[in-house]
């Protein structure tokens, strides 16, 4: 299973060229087996983008469409929240911390283009979304 960072989900949904060929192929391959997921926090971040005018979509419908198409939404619970705080060396962005903690809790890989997350020295399978 892979957990998509928020920007990766947006790129994939919009068929953005920023999403690399290798990353897109991995998403497509795992999508068919129900192994592409996002943290519930991803939809919170997308709603924030929409509220700031940086994303033009009705978030509830957009979310429902993605889930109906096979995207898996992973819950954020207290254990994930606590783990997110305990992770050393990660940037202080709460959403990034929760997304990483969600991937770790699921023993899943993380797909991101965030260099800080890609270079974080921790045992976590990572995929560069630009590749």
JOQUIPE-V728790 format. One record per pair of residues at least 12 apart in sequence whose C-alpha atoms are under 7 Angstrom apart, sorted by sequence separation. I is the first residue (numbers start at 1). GAP is how many residues later the second one is. D is the distance in Angstrom with one decimal. If there is no record, write none. Layout:
# JOQUIPE-V728790
i=I gap=GAP d=D
i=I gap=GAP d=D
This chain:
# JOQUIPE-V728790
i=47 gap=12 d=5.9
i=84 gap=13 d=5.0
i=84 gap=14 d=5.3
i=109 gap=15 d=6.5
i=110 gap=15 d=6.3
i=111 gap=15 d=5.8
i=112 gap=15 d=6.4
i=113 gap=15 d=5.4
i=109 gap=16 d=4.5
i=110 gap=16 d=4.8
i=111 gap=16 d=4.6
i=112 gap=16 d=5.5
i=113 gap=16 d=5.1
i=81 gap=17 d=6.4
i=84 gap=17 d=5.1
i=109 gap=17 d=5.4
i=110 gap=17 d=6.1
i=111 gap=17 d=5.9
i=112 gap=17 d=5.2
i=113 gap=17 d=6.1
i=80 gap=18 d=6.8
i=83 gap=18 d=6.1
i=111 gap=18 d=5.8
i=80 gap=21 d=5.7
i=80 gap=22 d=6.1
i=80 gap=25 d=7.0
i=76 gap=26 d=7.0
i=90 gap=30 d=6.6
i=89 gap=31 d=6.9
i=2 gap=33 d=6.4
i=3 gap=33 d=6.2
i=4 gap=33 d=6.2
i=40 gap=33 d=5.8
i=1 gap=34 d=4.4
i=2 gap=34 d=5.3
i=3 gap=34 d=4.7
i=4 gap=34 d=5.3
i=37 gap=34 d=5.6
i=38 gap=34 d=6.4
i=39 gap=34 d=5.9
i=40 gap=34 d=5.7
i=1 gap=35 d=5.9
i=2 gap=35 d=6.1
i=3 gap=35 d=5.0
i=36 gap=35 d=5.8
i=37 gap=35 d=4.4
i=38 gap=35 d=5.2
i=39 gap=35 d=4.8
i=40 gap=35 d=5.4
i=6 gap=36 d=5.2
i=34 gap=36 d=6.2
i=36 gap=36 d=6.1
i=37 gap=36 d=5.7
i=38 gap=36 d=6.0
i=39 gap=36 d=6.3
i=40 gap=36 d=6.2
i=34 gap=37 d=6.9
i=37 gap=37 d=6.7
i=39 gap=37 d=6.8
i=34 gap=38 d=6.9
i=31 gap=39 d=6.8
i=41 gap=54 d=6.4
i=41 gap=58 d=6.9
i=39 gap=60 d=5.6
i=39 gap=63 d=6.3
i=5 gap=94 d=6.9
i=3 gap=100 d=5.9
i=8 gap=104 d=6.2
i=3 gap=105 d=6.5
i=2 gap=106 d=5.3
i=3 gap=106 d=6.1
i=4 gap=106 d=6.0
i=5 gap=106 d=6.0
i=23 gap=106 d=5.3
i=1 gap=107 d=5.0
i=2 gap=107 d=4.5
i=3 gap=107 d=4.8
i=4 gap=107 d=5.0
i=5 gap=107 d=5.2
i=23 gap=107 d=6.9
i=1 gap=108 d=6.3
i=2 gap=108 d=5.4
i=3 gap=108 d=6.2
i=4 gap=108 d=6.6
i=23 gap=108 d=5.9
i=2 gap=109 d=6.7
i=20 gap=109 d=5.8
i=22 gap=109 d=5.6
i=19 gap=110 d=5.6
i=20 gap=110 d=4.3
i=21 gap=110 d=6.4
i=19 gap=111 d=5.2
i=20 gap=111 d=4.5
i=18 gap=112 d=6.1
i=8 gap=121 d=6.7
